[in-house]
Every structure is written in structure tokens, then in C-alpha cells.
Amino acid sequence: MFLTKLELQNFRSFEHEVIELDDITVFVGENNTGKSTIRY
């Protein structure tokens, strides 16, 4: 199973955002910015 898009709603500074994902997508950010809270 592959993720094709990520939809964020009321998450941190995102009111509503849809992110289309490619074959390889990397989330990069500082510590404690919520990277690990993104689940599929």
C-alpha cells in the first residue's frame, strides 16, 4: 500500500491542506515539530 496524498486539518499551523505525495517523500524538520505525529 502506498500513500498518494496527505490531508491535514486543524494541525499546528495548517487549517486545511492537501499534500500530493510522490514515490519518495521525506519529511524534514526540527525536533518537536510534529513529524512523528503524521500517521497513515
Predicted model as a PDB file, atoms N, CA, C, CB and O in Angstrom, pLDDT in the B-factor column:
MODEL        1                                                                  
ATOM      1  N   MET A   1       0.849  -1.177   0.000  1.00 76.00           N  
ATOM      2  CA  MET A   1       0.000   0.000   0.000  1.00 76.00           C  
ATOM      3  C   MET A   1       0.892   1.237   0.000  1.00 76.00           C  
ATOM      4  CB  MET A   1      -0.964   0.000   1.224  1.00 76.00           C  
ATOM      5  O   MET A   1       1.862   1.316   0.753  1.00 76.00           O  
ATOM      6  N   PHE A   2       0.554   2.195  -0.847  1.00 82.00           N  
ATOM      7  CA  PHE A   2       1.305   3.440  -0.928  1.00 82.00           C  
ATOM      8  C   PHE A   2       0.386   4.610  -0.625  1.00 82.00           C  
ATOM      9  CB  PHE A   2       1.952   3.603  -2.316  1.00 82.00           C  
ATOM     10  O   PHE A   2      -0.782   4.614  -1.013  1.00 82.00           O  
ATOM     11  N   LEU A   3       0.916   5.589   0.063  1.00 84.00           N  
ATOM     12  CA  LEU A   3       0.176   6.827   0.295  1.00 84.00           C  
ATOM     13  C   LEU A   3       0.313   7.705  -0.939  1.00 84.00           C  
ATOM     14  CB  LEU A   3       0.690   7.570   1.571  1.00 84.00           C  
ATOM     15  O   LEU A   3       1.409   7.850  -1.479  1.00 84.00           O  
ATOM     16  N   THR A   4      -0.783   8.288  -1.384  1.00 90.00           N  
ATOM     17  CA  THR A   4      -0.738   9.167  -2.552  1.00 90.00           C  
ATOM     18  C   THR A   4      -0.955  10.625  -2.185  1.00 90.00           C  
ATOM     19  CB  THR A   4      -1.775   8.739  -3.563  1.00 90.00           C  
ATOM     20  O   THR A   4      -0.562  11.520  -2.933  1.00 90.00           O  
ATOM     21  N   LYS A   5      -1.579  10.871  -1.037  1.00 90.00           N  
ATOM     22  CA  LYS A   5      -1.755  12.249  -0.591  1.00 90.00           C  
ATOM     23  C   LYS A   5      -1.894  12.270   0.922  1.00 90.00           C  
ATOM     24  CB  LYS A   5      -2.988  12.902  -1.266  1.00 90.00           C  
ATOM     25  O   LYS A   5      -2.236  11.269   1.551  1.00 90.00           O  
ATOM     26  N   LEU A   6      -1.623  13.429   1.482  1.00 86.00           N  
ATOM     27  CA  LEU A   6      -1.735  13.649   2.921  1.00 86.00           C  
ATOM     28  C   LEU A   6      -2.644  14.844   3.121  1.00 86.00           C  
ATOM     29  CB  LEU A   6      -0.330  13.879   3.591  1.00 86.00           C  
ATOM     30  O   LEU A   6      -2.401  15.911   2.558  1.00 86.00           O  
ATOM     31  N   GLU A   7      -3.685  14.677   3.912  1.00 90.00           N  
ATOM     32  CA  GLU A   7      -4.619  15.768   4.173  1.00 90.00           C  
ATOM     33  C   GLU A   7      -4.514  16.165   5.641  1.00 90.00           C  
ATOM     34  CB  GLU A   7      -6.078  15.359   3.810  1.00 90.00           C  
ATOM     35  O   GLU A   7      -4.717  15.341   6.532  1.00 90.00           O  
ATOM     36  N   LEU A   8      -4.200  17.419   5.879  1.00 87.00           N  
ATOM     37  CA  LEU A   8      -4.077  17.950   7.236  1.00 87.00           C  
ATOM     38  C   LEU A   8      -5.233  18.900   7.499  1.00 87.00           C  
ATOM     39  CB  LEU A   8      -2.713  18.672   7.438  1.00 87.00           C  
ATOM     40  O   LEU A   8      -5.552  19.747   6.666  1.00 87.00           O  
ATOM     41  N   GLN A   9      -5.857  18.755   8.658  1.00 91.00           N  
ATOM     42  CA  GLN A   9      -6.937  19.659   9.025  1.00 91.00           C  
ATOM     43  C   GLN A   9      -6.792  20.011  10.498  1.00 91.00           C  
ATOM     44  CB  GLN A   9      -8.329  19.023   8.736  1.00 91.00           C  
ATOM     45  O   GLN A   9      -6.762  19.134  11.361  1.00 91.00           O  
ATOM     46  N   ASN A  10      -6.702  21.302  10.771  1.00 89.00           N  
ATOM     47  CA  ASN A  10      -6.523  21.821  12.130  1.00 89.00           C  
ATOM     48  C   ASN A  10      -5.331  21.167  12.823  1.00 89.00           C  
ATOM     49  CB  ASN A  10      -7.793  21.597  12.956  1.00 89.00           C  
ATOM     50  O   ASN A  10      -5.438  20.729  13.969  1.00 89.00           O  
ATOM     51  N   PHE A  11      -4.208  21.104  12.134  1.00 79.00           N  
ATOM     52  CA  PHE A  11      -2.980  20.534  12.678  1.00 79.00           C  
ATOM     53  C   PHE A  11      -1.911  21.610  12.705  1.00 79.00           C  
ATOM     54  CB  PHE A  11      -2.511  19.309  11.848  1.00 79.00           C  
ATOM     55  O   PHE A  11      -1.495  22.102  11.656  1.00 79.00           O  
ATOM     56  N   ARG A  12      -1.467  21.975  13.890  1.00 74.00           N  
ATOM     57  CA  ARG A  12      -0.473  23.034  14.067  1.00 74.00           C  
ATOM     58  C   ARG A  12      -0.889  24.281  13.296  1.00 74.00           C  
ATOM     59  CB  ARG A  12       0.919  22.558  13.605  1.00 74.00           C  
ATOM     60  O   ARG A  12      -1.934  24.852  13.605  1.00 74.00           O  
ATOM     61  N   SER A  13      -0.125  24.724  12.315  1.00 76.00           N  
ATOM     62  CA  SER A  13      -0.467  25.955  11.595  1.00 76.00           C  
ATOM     63  C   SER A  13      -1.303  25.697  10.347  1.00 76.00           C  
ATOM     64  CB  SER A  13       0.795  26.692  11.210  1.00 76.00           C  
ATOM     65  O   SER A  13      -1.593  26.631   9.600  1.00 76.00           O  
ATOM     66  N   PHE A  14      -1.701  24.434  10.104  1.00 78.00           N  
ATOM     67  CA  PHE A  14      -2.487  24.104   8.915  1.00 78.00           C  
ATOM     68  C   PHE A  14      -3.967  24.073   9.253  1.00 78.00           C  
ATOM     69  CB  PHE A  14      -2.046  22.754   8.327  1.00 78.00           C  
ATOM     70  O   PHE A  14      -4.412  23.235  10.037  1.00 78.00           O  
ATOM     71  N   GLU A  15      -4.726  24.978   8.666  1.00 86.00           N  
ATOM     72  CA  GLU A  15      -6.172  24.919   8.844  1.00 86.00           C  
ATOM     73  C   GLU A  15      -6.739  23.779   7.999  1.00 86.00           C  
ATOM     74  CB  GLU A  15      -6.833  26.272   8.461  1.00 86.00           C  
ATOM     75  O   GLU A  15      -7.511  22.954   8.488  1.00 86.00           O  
ATOM     76  N   HIS A  16      -6.348  23.745   6.728  1.00 91.00           N  
ATOM     77  CA  HIS A  16      -6.702  22.641   5.841  1.00 91.00           C  
ATOM     78  C   HIS A  16      -5.704  22.637   4.694  1.00 91.00           C  
ATOM     79  CB  HIS A  16      -8.180  22.768   5.315  1.00 91.00           C  
ATOM     80  O   HIS A  16      -5.546  23.641   4.000  1.00 91.00           O  
ATOM     81  N   GLU A  17      -5.037  21.520   4.495  1.00 86.00           N  
ATOM     82  CA  GLU A  17      -4.008  21.401   3.461  1.00 86.00           C  
ATOM     83  C   GLU A  17      -3.999  19.976   2.925  1.00 86.00           C  
ATOM     84  CB  GLU A  17      -2.609  21.787   4.017  1.00 86.00           C  
ATOM     85  O   GLU A  17      -4.091  19.019   3.694  1.00 86.00           O  
ATOM     86  N   VAL A  18      -3.887  19.834   1.604  1.00 91.00           N  
ATOM     87  CA  VAL A  18      -3.750  18.533   0.964  1.00 91.00           C  
ATOM     88  C   VAL A  18      -2.391  18.516   0.279  1.00 91.00           C  
ATOM     89  CB  VAL A  18      -4.922  18.255  -0.058  1.00 91.00           C  
ATOM     90  O   VAL A  18      -2.088  19.390  -0.534  1.00 91.00           O  
ATOM     91  N   ILE A  19      -1.568  17.513   0.610  1.00 86.00           N  
ATOM     92  CA  ILE A  19      -0.227  17.393   0.045  1.00 86.00           C  
ATOM     93  C   ILE A  19      -0.191  16.138  -0.810  1.00 86.00           C  
ATOM     94  CB  ILE A  19       0.869  17.348   1.165  1.00 86.00           C  
ATOM     95  O   ILE A  19      -0.383  15.030  -0.310  1.00 86.00           O  
ATOM     96  N   GLU A  20       0.056  16.318  -2.104  1.00 89.00           N  
ATOM     97  CA  GLU A  20       0.193  15.177  -3.016  1.00 89.00           C  
ATOM     98  C   GLU A  20       1.594  14.599  -2.828  1.00 89.00           C  
ATOM     99  CB  GLU A  20      -0.054  15.602  -4.521  1.00 89.00           C  
ATOM    100  O   GLU A  20       2.574  15.344  -2.823  1.00 89.00           O  
ATOM    101  N   LEU A  21       1.696  13.275  -2.674  1.00 87.00           N  
ATOM    102  CA  LEU A  21       2.969  12.618  -2.415  1.00 87.00           C  
ATOM    103  C   LEU A  21       3.500  11.934  -3.671  1.00 87.00           C  
ATOM    104  CB  LEU A  21       2.820  11.604  -1.285  1.00 87.00           C  
ATOM    105  O   LEU A  21       2.734  11.373  -4.454  1.00 87.00           O  
ATOM    106  N   ASP A  22       4.822  11.988  -3.854  1.00 85.00           N  
ATOM    107  CA  ASP A  22       5.489  11.300  -4.952  1.00 85.00           C  
ATOM    108  C   ASP A  22       5.886   9.896  -4.500  1.00 85.00           C  
ATOM    109  CB  ASP A  22       6.732  12.099  -5.434  1.00 85.00           C  
ATOM    110  O   ASP A  22       5.536   9.471  -3.399  1.00 85.00           O  
ATOM    111  N   ASP A  23       6.619   9.181  -5.353  1.00 86.00           N  
ATOM    112  CA  ASP A  23       7.082   7.841  -4.995  1.00 86.00           C  
ATOM    113  C   ASP A  23       7.956   7.868  -3.748  1.00 86.00           C  
ATOM    114  CB  ASP A  23       7.852   7.220  -6.155  1.00 86.00           C  
ATOM    115  O   ASP A  23       7.865   6.977  -2.903  1.00 86.00           O  
ATOM    116  N   ILE A  24       8.804   8.891  -3.632  1.00 84.00           N  
ATOM    117  CA  ILE A  24       9.647   9.070  -2.446  1.00 84.00           C  
ATOM    118  C   ILE A  24       9.375  10.457  -1.885  1.00 84.00           C  
ATOM    119  CB  ILE A  24      11.174   8.884  -2.784  1.00 84.00           C  
ATOM    120  O   ILE A  24       9.590  11.462  -2.563  1.00 84.00           O  
ATOM    121  N   THR A  25       8.905  10.507  -0.654  1.00 78.00           N  
ATOM    122  CA  THR A  25       8.631  11.777   0.022  1.00 78.00           C  
ATOM    123  C   THR A  25       9.291  11.734   1.387  1.00 78.00           C  
ATOM    124  CB  THR A  25       7.092  12.042   0.150  1.00 78.00           C  
ATOM    125  O   THR A  25       9.159  10.749   2.114  1.00 78.00           O  
ATOM    126  N   VAL A  26      10.001  12.797   1.741  1.00 79.00           N  
ATOM    127  CA  VAL A  26      10.722  12.863   3.008  1.00 79.00           C  
ATOM    128  C   VAL A  26      10.226  14.084   3.785  1.00 79.00           C  
ATOM    129  CB  VAL A  26      12.271  12.934   2.776  1.00 79.00           C  
ATOM    130  O   VAL A  26      10.149  15.184   3.239  1.00 79.00           O  
ATOM    131  N   PHE A  27       9.893  13.883   5.052  1.00 79.00           N  
ATOM    132  CA  PHE A  27       9.505  14.975   5.925  1.00 79.00           C  
ATOM    133  C   PHE A  27      10.715  15.362   6.773  1.00 79.00           C  
ATOM    134  CB  PHE A  27       8.286  14.579   6.820  1.00 79.00           C  
ATOM    135  O   PHE A  27      11.276  14.530   7.485  1.00 79.00           O  
ATOM    136  N   VAL A  28      11.106  16.620   6.689  1.00 82.00           N  
ATOM    137  CA  VAL A  28      12.295  17.103   7.385  1.00 82.00           C  
ATOM    138  C   VAL A  28      11.887  18.288   8.252  1.00 82.00           C  
ATOM    139  CB  VAL A  28      13.428  17.503   6.377  1.00 82.00           C  
ATOM    140  O   VAL A  28      11.131  19.157   7.818  1.00 82.00           O  
ATOM    141  N   GLY A  29      12.394  18.313   9.478  1.00 81.00           N  
ATOM    142  CA  GLY A  29      12.097  19.449  10.345  1.00 81.00           C  
ATOM    143  C   GLY A  29      12.824  19.321  11.669  1.00 81.00           C  
ATOM    144  O   GLY A  29      13.408  18.285  11.986  1.00 81.00           O  
ATOM    145  N   GLU A  30      12.774  20.385  12.420  1.00 86.00           N  
ATOM    146  CA  GLU A  30      13.398  20.436  13.738  1.00 86.00           C  
ATOM    147  C   GLU A  30      12.699  19.461  14.687  1.00 86.00           C  
ATOM    148  CB  GLU A  30      13.352  21.874  14.307  1.00 86.00           C  
ATOM    149  O   GLU A  30      11.597  18.990  14.406  1.00 86.00           O  
ATOM    150  N   ASN A  31      13.347  19.169  15.801  1.00 84.00           N  
ATOM    151  CA  ASN A  31      12.736  18.335  16.842  1.00 84.00           C  
ATOM    152  C   ASN A  31      11.483  19.015  17.384  1.00 84.00           C  
ATOM    153  CB  ASN A  31      13.744  18.060  17.992  1.00 84.00           C  
ATOM    154  O   ASN A  31      11.398  20.242  17.436  1.00 84.00           O  
ATOM    155  N   ASN A  32      10.517  18.201  17.783  1.00 78.00           N  
ATOM    156  CA  ASN A  32       9.250  18.683  18.378  1.00 78.00           C  
ATOM    157  C   ASN A  32       8.431  19.532  17.430  1.00 78.00           C  
ATOM    158  CB  ASN A  32       9.533  19.482  19.626  1.00 78.00           C  
ATOM    159  O   ASN A  32       7.758  20.464  17.869  1.00 78.00           O  
ATOM    160  N   THR A  33       8.470  19.232  16.126  1.00 72.00           N  
ATOM    161  CA  THR A  33       7.636  19.970  15.169  1.00 72.00           C  
ATOM    162  C   THR A  33       6.485  19.133  14.653  1.00 72.00           C  
ATOM    163  CB  THR A  33       8.474  20.450  14.002  1.00 72.00           C  
ATOM    164  O   THR A  33       5.716  19.617  13.822  1.00 72.00           O  
ATOM    165  N   GLY A  34       6.327  17.880  15.114  1.00 68.00           N  
ATOM    166  CA  GLY A  34       5.172  17.071  14.764  1.00 68.00           C  
ATOM    167  C   GLY A  34       5.375  16.073  13.644  1.00 68.00           C  
ATOM    168  O   GLY A  34       4.400  15.501  13.156  1.00 68.00           O  
ATOM    169  N   LYS A  35       6.603  15.845  13.222  1.00 70.00           N  
ATOM    170  CA  LYS A  35       6.847  14.885  12.130  1.00 70.00           C  
ATOM    171  C   LYS A  35       6.338  13.497  12.492  1.00 70.00           C  
ATOM    172  CB  LYS A  35       8.347  14.817  11.797  1.00 70.00           C  
ATOM    173  O   LYS A  35       5.720  12.835  11.659  1.00 70.00           O  
ATOM    174  N   SER A  36       6.583  13.047  13.707  1.00 68.00           N  
ATOM    175  CA  SER A  36       6.189  11.697  14.103  1.00 68.00           C  
ATOM    176  C   SER A  36       4.698  11.561  14.358  1.00 68.00           C  
ATOM    177  CB  SER A  36       6.940  11.289  15.332  1.00 68.00           C  
ATOM    178  O   SER A  36       4.214  10.440  14.516  1.00 68.00           O  
ATOM    179  N   THR A  37       3.953  12.652  14.405  1.00 63.00           N  
ATOM    180  CA  THR A  37       2.515  12.566  14.628  1.00 63.00           C  
ATOM    181  C   THR A  37       1.758  12.370  13.322  1.00 63.00           C  
ATOM    182  CB  THR A  37       2.016  13.815  15.334  1.00 63.00           C  
ATOM    183  O   THR A  37       0.543  12.171  13.343  1.00 63.00           O  
ATOM    184  N   ILE A  38       2.451  12.422  12.185  1.00 61.00           N  
ATOM    185  CA  ILE A  38       1.815  12.169  10.905  1.00 61.00           C  
ATOM    186  C   ILE A  38       1.717  10.659  10.725  1.00 61.00           C  
ATOM    187  CB  ILE A  38       2.607  12.835   9.729  1.00 61.00           C  
ATOM    188  O   ILE A  38       2.734   9.975  10.611  1.00 61.00           O  
ATOM    189  N   ARG A  39       0.513  10.151  10.702  1.00 56.00           N  
ATOM    190  CA  ARG A  39       0.264   8.712  10.596  1.00 56.00           C  
ATOM    191  C   ARG A  39      -0.528   8.440   9.332  1.00 56.00           C  
ATOM    192  CB  ARG A  39      -0.492   8.176  11.843  1.00 56.00           C  
ATOM    193  O   ARG A  39      -1.161   9.337   8.776  1.00 56.00           O  
ATOM    194  N   TYR A  40      -0.487   7.197   8.886  1.00 48.00           N  
ATOM    195  CA  TYR A  40      -1.307   6.804   7.725  1.00 48.00           C  
ATOM    196  C   TYR A  40      -2.328   5.793   8.135  1.00 48.00           C  
ATOM    197  CB  TYR A  40      -0.443   6.240   6.594  1.00 48.00           C  
ATOM    198  O   TYR A  40      -3.114   5.337   7.304  1.00 48.00           O  
TER     199      TYR A  40                                                      
ENDMDL                                                                          
END                                                                             
